[in-house]
Amino acid sequence: MSMQQEGSNWTVKEYTELLGLITENVISLLEMNNVIALGHLLNTQGLWLHHQMAV
């Protein structure tokens, strides 16, 4: 999956796909009871998403 860097010209489809990927990761980590990894994932993804929206 390629990350676009030229501003925030993201389509709804791209955001939906990204959120879908994050959701899949969260579910798989929950199934493994890997709460530490889950917290780290949410933290990094949240910061990244916030950065993308702030551009």
HTML snippet that shows the backbone in 3Dmol.js (N, CA, C, O; Angstrom):
<script src="https://3Dmol.org/build/3Dmol-min.js"></script>
<div id="view" style="width:600px;height:400px;position:relative"></div>
<script>
const pdb = `
ATOM      1  N   MET A   1       0.845  -1.196   0.000  1.00  0.00           N
ATOM      2  CA  MET A   1       0.000   0.000   0.000  1.00  0.00           C
ATOM      3  C   MET A   1       0.882   1.248   0.000  1.00  0.00           C
ATOM      4  O   MET A   1       1.712   1.422   0.892  1.00  0.00           O
ATOM      5  N   SER A   2       0.710   2.087  -0.966  1.00  0.00           N
ATOM      6  CA  SER A   2       1.567   3.266  -1.079  1.00  0.00           C
ATOM      7  C   SER A   2       0.983   4.436  -0.306  1.00  0.00           C
ATOM      8  O   SER A   2      -0.221   4.688  -0.339  1.00  0.00           O
ATOM      9  N   MET A   3       1.855   5.138   0.384  1.00  0.00           N
ATOM     10  CA  MET A   3       1.429   6.304   1.149  1.00  0.00           C
ATOM     11  C   MET A   3       1.661   7.564   0.319  1.00  0.00           C
ATOM     12  O   MET A   3       2.784   7.833  -0.108  1.00  0.00           O
ATOM     13  N   GLN A   4       0.614   8.323   0.095  1.00  0.00           N
ATOM     14  CA  GLN A   4       0.744   9.562  -0.669  1.00  0.00           C
ATOM     15  C   GLN A   4       1.278  10.660   0.238  1.00  0.00           C
ATOM     16  O   GLN A   4       0.868  10.779   1.393  1.00  0.00           O
ATOM     17  N   GLN A   5       2.190  11.454  -0.287  1.00  0.00           N
ATOM     18  CA  GLN A   5       2.782  12.515   0.515  1.00  0.00           C
ATOM     19  C   GLN A   5       2.388  13.897   0.029  1.00  0.00           C
ATOM     20  O   GLN A   5       2.634  14.883   0.725  1.00  0.00           O
ATOM     21  N   GLU A   6       1.781  13.997  -1.151  1.00  0.00           N
ATOM     22  CA  GLU A   6       1.492  15.328  -1.694  1.00  0.00           C
ATOM     23  C   GLU A   6       0.170  15.881  -1.182  1.00  0.00           C
ATOM     24  O   GLU A   6      -0.831  15.903  -1.897  1.00  0.00           O
ATOM     25  N   GLY A   7       0.186  16.326   0.068  1.00  0.00           N
ATOM     26  CA  GLY A   7      -1.013  16.941   0.625  1.00  0.00           C
ATOM     27  C   GLY A   7      -2.066  15.933   1.025  1.00  0.00           C
ATOM     28  O   GLY A   7      -1.803  14.733   1.096  1.00  0.00           O
ATOM     29  N   SER A   8      -3.272  16.435   1.288  1.00  0.00           N
ATOM     30  CA  SER A   8      -4.340  15.562   1.775  1.00  0.00           C
ATOM     31  C   SER A   8      -5.424  15.399   0.714  1.00  0.00           C
ATOM     32  O   SER A   8      -6.600  15.653   0.971  1.00  0.00           O
ATOM     33  N   ASN A   9      -5.018  14.975  -0.473  1.00  0.00           N
ATOM     34  CA  ASN A   9      -5.973  14.764  -1.563  1.00  0.00           C
ATOM     35  C   ASN A   9      -6.491  13.329  -1.544  1.00  0.00           C
ATOM     36  O   ASN A   9      -6.539  12.653  -2.571  1.00  0.00           O
ATOM     37  N   TRP A  10      -6.874  12.886  -0.357  1.00  0.00           N
ATOM     38  CA  TRP A  10      -7.340  11.521  -0.195  1.00  0.00           C
ATOM     39  C   TRP A  10      -8.819  11.415  -0.538  1.00  0.00           C
ATOM     40  O   TRP A  10      -9.614  12.307  -0.241  1.00  0.00           O
ATOM     41  N   THR A  11      -9.164  10.305  -1.168  1.00  0.00           N
ATOM     42  CA  THR A  11     -10.565  10.051  -1.464  1.00  0.00           C
ATOM     43  C   THR A  11     -11.199   9.306  -0.286  1.00  0.00           C
ATOM     44  O   THR A  11     -10.499   8.754   0.564  1.00  0.00           O
ATOM     45  N   VAL A  12     -12.503   9.300  -0.253  1.00  0.00           N
ATOM     46  CA  VAL A  12     -13.222   8.561   0.789  1.00  0.00           C
ATOM     47  C   VAL A  12     -12.861   7.084   0.712  1.00  0.00           C
ATOM     48  O   VAL A  12     -12.722   6.419   1.739  1.00  0.00           O
ATOM     49  N   LYS A  13     -12.707   6.568  -0.516  1.00  0.00           N
ATOM     50  CA  LYS A  13     -12.349   5.163  -0.704  1.00  0.00           C
ATOM     51  C   LYS A  13     -11.006   4.848  -0.048  1.00  0.00           C
ATOM     52  O   LYS A  13     -10.855   3.814   0.602  1.00  0.00           O
ATOM     53  N   GLU A  14     -10.039   5.738  -0.219  1.00  0.00           N
ATOM     54  CA  GLU A  14      -8.719   5.512   0.369  1.00  0.00           C
ATOM     55  C   GLU A  14      -8.783   5.521   1.892  1.00  0.00           C
ATOM     56  O   GLU A  14      -8.165   4.679   2.544  1.00  0.00           O
ATOM     57  N   TYR A  15      -9.530   6.471   2.463  1.00  0.00           N
ATOM     58  CA  TYR A  15      -9.688   6.507   3.919  1.00  0.00           C
ATOM     59  C   TYR A  15     -10.396   5.249   4.414  1.00  0.00           C
ATOM     60  O   TYR A  15     -10.023   4.685   5.443  1.00  0.00           O
ATOM     61  N   THR A  16     -11.418   4.812   3.679  1.00  0.00           N
ATOM     62  CA  THR A  16     -12.158   3.613   4.069  1.00  0.00           C
ATOM     63  C   THR A  16     -11.249   2.399   4.061  1.00  0.00           C
ATOM     64  O   THR A  16     -11.295   1.580   4.979  1.00  0.00           O
ATOM     65  N   GLU A  17     -10.408   2.276   3.010  1.00  0.00           N
ATOM     66  CA  GLU A  17      -9.476   1.151   2.930  1.00  0.00           C
ATOM     67  C   GLU A  17      -8.473   1.195   4.073  1.00  0.00           C
ATOM     68  O   GLU A  17      -8.159   0.162   4.665  1.00  0.00           O
ATOM     69  N   LEU A  18      -7.968   2.386   4.385  1.00  0.00           N
ATOM     70  CA  LEU A  18      -7.003   2.536   5.476  1.00  0.00           C
ATOM     71  C   LEU A  18      -7.631   2.144   6.807  1.00  0.00           C
ATOM     72  O   LEU A  18      -7.035   1.402   7.587  1.00  0.00           O
ATOM     73  N   LEU A  19      -8.837   2.646   7.063  1.00  0.00           N
ATOM     74  CA  LEU A  19      -9.528   2.318   8.314  1.00  0.00           C
ATOM     75  C   LEU A  19      -9.836   0.827   8.380  1.00  0.00           C
ATOM     76  O   LEU A  19      -9.798   0.225   9.453  1.00  0.00           O
ATOM     77  N   GLY A  20     -10.141   0.235   7.227  1.00  0.00           N
ATOM     78  CA  GLY A  20     -10.382  -1.204   7.174  1.00  0.00           C
ATOM     79  C   GLY A  20      -9.141  -1.992   7.568  1.00  0.00           C
ATOM     80  O   GLY A  20      -9.221  -2.965   8.318  1.00  0.00           O
ATOM     81  N   LEU A  21      -7.984  -1.559   7.051  1.00  0.00           N
ATOM     82  CA  LEU A  21      -6.725  -2.216   7.396  1.00  0.00           C
ATOM     83  C   LEU A  21      -6.432  -2.096   8.883  1.00  0.00           C
ATOM     84  O   LEU A  21      -6.037  -3.069   9.525  1.00  0.00           O
ATOM     85  N   ILE A  22      -6.626  -0.901   9.427  1.00  0.00           N
ATOM     86  CA  ILE A  22      -6.387  -0.679  10.855  1.00  0.00           C
ATOM     87  C   ILE A  22      -7.326  -1.561  11.679  1.00  0.00           C
ATOM     88  O   ILE A  22      -6.908  -2.172  12.662  1.00  0.00           O
ATOM     89  N   THR A  23      -8.597  -1.624  11.273  1.00  0.00           N
ATOM     90  CA  THR A  23      -9.584  -2.436  11.990  1.00  0.00           C
ATOM     91  C   THR A  23      -9.191  -3.907  11.977  1.00  0.00           C
ATOM     92  O   THR A  23      -9.288  -4.582  13.002  1.00  0.00           O
ATOM     93  N   GLU A  24      -8.742  -4.419  10.811  1.00  0.00           N
ATOM     94  CA  GLU A  24      -8.308  -5.816  10.719  1.00  0.00           C
ATOM     95  C   GLU A  24      -7.150  -6.083  11.670  1.00  0.00           C
ATOM     96  O   GLU A  24      -7.125  -7.109  12.350  1.00  0.00           O
ATOM     97  N   ASN A  25      -6.187  -5.158  11.719  1.00  0.00           N
ATOM     98  CA  ASN A  25      -5.042  -5.310  12.622  1.00  0.00           C
ATOM     99  C   ASN A  25      -5.494  -5.330  14.073  1.00  0.00           C
ATOM    100  O   ASN A  25      -5.019  -6.142  14.867  1.00  0.00           O
ATOM    101  N   VAL A  26      -6.413  -4.435  14.418  1.00  0.00           N
ATOM    102  CA  VAL A  26      -6.923  -4.362  15.792  1.00  0.00           C
ATOM    103  C   VAL A  26      -7.613  -5.664  16.172  1.00  0.00           C
ATOM    104  O   VAL A  26      -7.383  -6.199  17.257  1.00  0.00           O
ATOM    105  N   ILE A  27      -8.462  -6.177  15.278  1.00  0.00           N
ATOM    106  CA  ILE A  27      -9.192  -7.414  15.567  1.00  0.00           C
ATOM    107  C   ILE A  27      -8.233  -8.583  15.748  1.00  0.00           C
ATOM    108  O   ILE A  27      -8.395  -9.380  16.672  1.00  0.00           O
ATOM    109  N   SER A  28      -7.227  -8.695  14.864  1.00  0.00           N
ATOM    110  CA  SER A  28      -6.292  -9.818  14.980  1.00  0.00           C
ATOM    111  C   SER A  28      -5.472  -9.726  16.263  1.00  0.00           C
ATOM    112  O   SER A  28      -5.178 -10.747  16.886  1.00  0.00           O
ATOM    113  N   LEU A  29      -5.100  -8.502  16.663  1.00  0.00           N
ATOM    114  CA  LEU A  29      -4.355  -8.341  17.917  1.00  0.00           C
ATOM    115  C   LEU A  29      -5.235  -8.664  19.121  1.00  0.00           C
ATOM    116  O   LEU A  29      -4.765  -9.254  20.094  1.00  0.00           O
ATOM    117  N   LEU A  30      -6.518  -8.276  19.057  1.00  0.00           N
ATOM    118  CA  LEU A  30      -7.442  -8.596  20.149  1.00  0.00           C
ATOM    119  C   LEU A  30      -7.609 -10.106  20.283  1.00  0.00           C
ATOM    120  O   LEU A  30      -7.676 -10.637  21.392  1.00  0.00           O
ATOM    121  N   GLU A  31      -7.677 -10.796  19.135  1.00  0.00           N
ATOM    122  CA  GLU A  31      -7.832 -12.247  19.163  1.00  0.00           C
ATOM    123  C   GLU A  31      -6.624 -12.914  19.811  1.00  0.00           C
ATOM    124  O   GLU A  31      -6.749 -13.967  20.436  1.00  0.00           O
ATOM    125  N   MET A  32      -5.456 -12.298  19.661  1.00  0.00           N
ATOM    126  CA  MET A  32      -4.238 -12.840  20.261  1.00  0.00           C
ATOM    127  C   MET A  32      -4.037 -12.333  21.685  1.00  0.00           C
ATOM    128  O   MET A  32      -3.053 -12.676  22.339  1.00  0.00           O
ATOM    129  N   ASN A  33      -4.988 -11.504  22.166  1.00  0.00           N
ATOM    130  CA  ASN A  33      -4.873 -10.890  23.492  1.00  0.00           C
ATOM    131  C   ASN A  33      -3.584 -10.094  23.631  1.00  0.00           C
ATOM    132  O   ASN A  33      -2.997 -10.029  24.711  1.00  0.00           O
ATOM    133  N   ASN A  34      -3.149  -9.491  22.533  1.00  0.00           N
ATOM    134  CA  ASN A  34      -1.893  -8.752  22.539  1.00  0.00           C
ATOM    135  C   ASN A  34      -2.186  -7.273  22.772  1.00  0.00           C
ATOM    136  O   ASN A  34      -2.113  -6.461  21.850  1.00  0.00           O
ATOM    137  N   VAL A  35      -2.516  -6.939  24.009  1.00  0.00           N
ATOM    138  CA  VAL A  35      -2.968  -5.591  24.344  1.00  0.00           C
ATOM    139  C   VAL A  35      -1.848  -4.563  24.201  1.00  0.00           C
ATOM    140  O   VAL A  35      -2.095  -3.427  23.796  1.00  0.00           O
ATOM    141  N   ILE A  36      -0.625  -4.956  24.530  1.00  0.00           N
ATOM    142  CA  ILE A  36       0.501  -4.024  24.420  1.00  0.00           C
ATOM    143  C   ILE A  36       0.723  -3.643  22.959  1.00  0.00           C
ATOM    144  O   ILE A  36       0.885  -2.465  22.641  1.00  0.00           O
ATOM    145  N   ALA A  37       0.732  -4.633  22.075  1.00  0.00           N
ATOM    146  CA  ALA A  37       0.906  -4.358  20.652  1.00  0.00           C
ATOM    147  C   ALA A  37      -0.273  -3.557  20.117  1.00  0.00           C
ATOM    148  O   ALA A  37      -0.100  -2.685  19.265  1.00  0.00           O
ATOM    149  N   LEU A  38      -1.467  -3.850  20.613  1.00  0.00           N
ATOM    150  CA  LEU A  38      -2.663  -3.115  20.194  1.00  0.00           C
ATOM    151  C   LEU A  38      -2.542  -1.643  20.562  1.00  0.00           C
ATOM    152  O   LEU A  38      -2.829  -0.770  19.743  1.00  0.00           O
ATOM    153  N   GLY A  39      -2.122  -1.370  21.783  1.00  0.00           N
ATOM    154  CA  GLY A  39      -1.949   0.013  22.222  1.00  0.00           C
ATOM    155  C   GLY A  39      -0.926   0.742  21.373  1.00  0.00           C
ATOM    156  O   GLY A  39      -1.118   1.902  21.010  1.00  0.00           O
ATOM    157  N   HIS A  40       0.167   0.049  21.059  1.00  0.00           N
ATOM    158  CA  HIS A  40       1.205   0.659  20.227  1.00  0.00           C
ATOM    159  C   HIS A  40       0.671   0.947  18.831  1.00  0.00           C
ATOM    160  O   HIS A  40       0.932   2.013  18.274  1.00  0.00           O
ATOM    161  N   LEU A  41      -0.077   0.001  18.261  1.00  0.00           N
ATOM    162  CA  LEU A  41      -0.646   0.176  16.922  1.00  0.00           C
ATOM    163  C   LEU A  41      -1.589   1.366  16.887  1.00  0.00           C
ATOM    164  O   LEU A  41      -1.492   2.211  15.996  1.00  0.00           O
ATOM    165  N   LEU A  42      -2.496   1.438  17.846  1.00  0.00           N
ATOM    166  CA  LEU A  42      -3.456   2.541  17.875  1.00  0.00           C
ATOM    167  C   LEU A  42      -2.742   3.873  18.045  1.00  0.00           C
ATOM    168  O   LEU A  42      -3.136   4.873  17.446  1.00  0.00           O
ATOM    169  N   ASN A  43      -1.697   3.891  18.856  1.00  0.00           N
ATOM    170  CA  ASN A  43      -0.941   5.110  19.096  1.00  0.00           C
ATOM    171  C   ASN A  43      -0.264   5.582  17.810  1.00  0.00           C
ATOM    172  O   ASN A  43      -0.376   6.752  17.443  1.00  0.00           O
ATOM    173  N   THR A  44       0.444   4.670  17.121  1.00  0.00           N
ATOM    174  CA  THR A  44       1.164   5.059  15.909  1.00  0.00           C
ATOM    175  C   THR A  44       0.203   5.388  14.778  1.00  0.00           C
ATOM    176  O   THR A  44       0.406   6.373  14.067  1.00  0.00           O
ATOM    177  N   GLN A  45      -0.841   4.584  14.598  1.00  0.00           N
ATOM    178  CA  GLN A  45      -1.804   4.849  13.528  1.00  0.00           C
ATOM    179  C   GLN A  45      -2.553   6.142  13.796  1.00  0.00           C
ATOM    180  O   GLN A  45      -2.821   6.912  12.873  1.00  0.00           O
ATOM    181  N   GLY A  46      -2.890   6.382  15.052  1.00  0.00           N
ATOM    182  CA  GLY A  46      -3.613   7.600  15.407  1.00  0.00           C
ATOM    183  C   GLY A  46      -2.789   8.840  15.127  1.00  0.00           C
ATOM    184  O   GLY A  46      -3.299   9.823  14.589  1.00  0.00           O
ATOM    185  N   LEU A  47      -1.509   8.798  15.492  1.00  0.00           N
ATOM    186  CA  LEU A  47      -0.620   9.931  15.229  1.00  0.00           C
ATOM    187  C   LEU A  47      -0.469  10.151  13.736  1.00  0.00           C
ATOM    188  O   LEU A  47      -0.490  11.288  13.265  1.00  0.00           O
ATOM    189  N   TRP A  48      -0.316   9.057  12.988  1.00  0.00           N
ATOM    190  CA  TRP A  48      -0.138   9.160  11.544  1.00  0.00           C
ATOM    191  C   TRP A  48      -1.385   9.741  10.886  1.00  0.00           C
ATOM    192  O   TRP A  48      -1.291  10.622  10.031  1.00  0.00           O
ATOM    193  N   LEU A  49      -2.548   9.246  11.286  1.00  0.00           N
ATOM    194  CA  LEU A  49      -3.809   9.713  10.713  1.00  0.00           C
ATOM    195  C   LEU A  49      -4.025  11.185  11.048  1.00  0.00           C
ATOM    196  O   LEU A  49      -4.466  11.958  10.198  1.00  0.00           O
ATOM    197  N   HIS A  50      -3.716  11.572  12.283  1.00  0.00           N
ATOM    198  CA  HIS A  50      -3.856  12.965  12.698  1.00  0.00           C
ATOM    199  C   HIS A  50      -2.940  13.854  11.857  1.00  0.00           C
ATOM    200  O   HIS A  50      -3.330  14.946  11.445  1.00  0.00           O
ATOM    201  N   HIS A  51      -1.723  13.377  11.607  1.00  0.00           N
ATOM    202  CA  HIS A  51      -0.771  14.139  10.794  1.00  0.00           C
ATOM    203  C   HIS A  51      -1.302  14.313   9.371  1.00  0.00           C
ATOM    204  O   HIS A  51      -1.191  15.393   8.791  1.00  0.00           O
ATOM    205  N   GLN A  52      -1.879  13.248   8.814  1.00  0.00           N
ATOM    206  CA  GLN A  52      -2.409  13.309   7.451  1.00  0.00           C
ATOM    207  C   GLN A  52      -3.551  14.315   7.344  1.00  0.00           C
ATOM    208  O   GLN A  52      -3.642  15.063   6.371  1.00  0.00           O
ATOM    209  N   MET A  53      -4.415  14.326   8.349  1.00  0.00           N
ATOM    210  CA  MET A  53      -5.576  15.217   8.310  1.00  0.00           C
ATOM    211  C   MET A  53      -5.177  16.664   8.574  1.00  0.00           C
ATOM    212  O   MET A  53      -5.866  17.589   8.144  1.00  0.00           O
ATOM    213  N   ALA A  54      -4.059  16.862   9.284  1.00  0.00           N
ATOM    214  CA  ALA A  54      -3.624  18.213   9.636  1.00  0.00           C
ATOM    215  C   ALA A  54      -2.928  18.918   8.474  1.00  0.00           C
ATOM    216  O   ALA A  54      -2.784  20.140   8.482  1.00  0.00           O
ATOM    217  N   VAL A  55      -2.500  18.149   7.481  1.00  0.00           N
ATOM    218  CA  VAL A  55      -1.762  18.735   6.347  1.00  0.00           C
ATOM    219  C   VAL A  55      -2.660  19.666   5.554  1.00  0.00           C
ATOM    220  O   VAL A  55      -2.221  20.253   4.565  1.00  0.00           O
TER     221      VAL A  55
END
`;
const viewer = $3Dmol.createViewer("view");
viewer.addModel(pdb, "pdb");
viewer.setStyle({}, {cartoon: {color: "spectrum"}});
viewer.zoomTo();
viewer.render();
</script>
